[in-house]
């Protein structure tokens, strides 16, 4: 058989398979370089040199024998497939496989392997375009593309292809692409930030208070409870204890969540949850954090409550009133309980009120 039979035109693998089925006698001299077998854990064909054998059975297909990363494909010309025809290698009969390494999520989507992305933007552009077409044909839904900071050159390529920003962290940017028609059903970025405040009062009826070094002009001179933000994978109760320790040096134990505030359109147009926690001091010595805090001290509760800024602000005053009610055992907050769930196999912190417990130290309303 002559190589010119295929000329220099691009012929899809499916057409070659069809020709192999219908014209097996004409392809008797069509000889592969490497045998090809299935690798079910990979969603792309990344074999270097697949075998094109014909069979007397009607089922005829091409599947990869060996998984080769996209980085290897980049070095090898993105996975060119060469065949021997009558003992002669011919690059006229070739196909570049450009499927990005990925794995399926549980919702019918695709998560691109961020550790096996090609470094070359041009190679990435070709592979990304080909991969999108492939995933569409497979009926996939959303694509999650995490690009680490060291491969930020790939961001414009993805955006040009139609990807949208989802969120960004210090070390990466996450982009998404919704394949089906209609609005995207992918979950949005986190909608809230979570803050905590520690209401710490000692046996002398003194409250642990701070003055922040950086604050709005109207709050200059205000003595307030220590506050801060919860960090990733941190519990509300441990975050409150940590913030008090960092700002004042005082060690505490969590007692209850006495109240929480919910407000919208704050930092970066996100919503904010702020939990006021009652804490019991286990040390008294104050050591101020010079980076954030101007001053800290133990302040008599009455003096703290009578500050003009607290008396004039409905929110501040209500929070303090609740804390005072809790001290007088006329109000019960939410204590924390560790509860396991069979739905996700994880142990969660569940906050709720128990007024019939023998360990309860308030009578409730």
Beta strands, then each sheet from edge to edge (+ up, - down):
strand 1: 30-31
strand 2: 83-85
strand 3: 88-90
strand 4: 102-104
strand 5: 110-112
strand 6: 142-148
strand 7: 164-169
strand 8: 172-178
strand 9: 192-200
strand 10: 206-212
strand 11: 226-229
strand 12: 252-263
strand 13: 271-281
strand 14: 293-300
strand 15: 335-340
strand 16: 347-352
sheet 1: 1+ 2- 3+
sheet 2: 4+ 5- 6- 8+ 7-
sheet 3: 11+ 9- 13- 12+
sheet 4: 10+ 14-
sheet 5: 15+ 16-
end
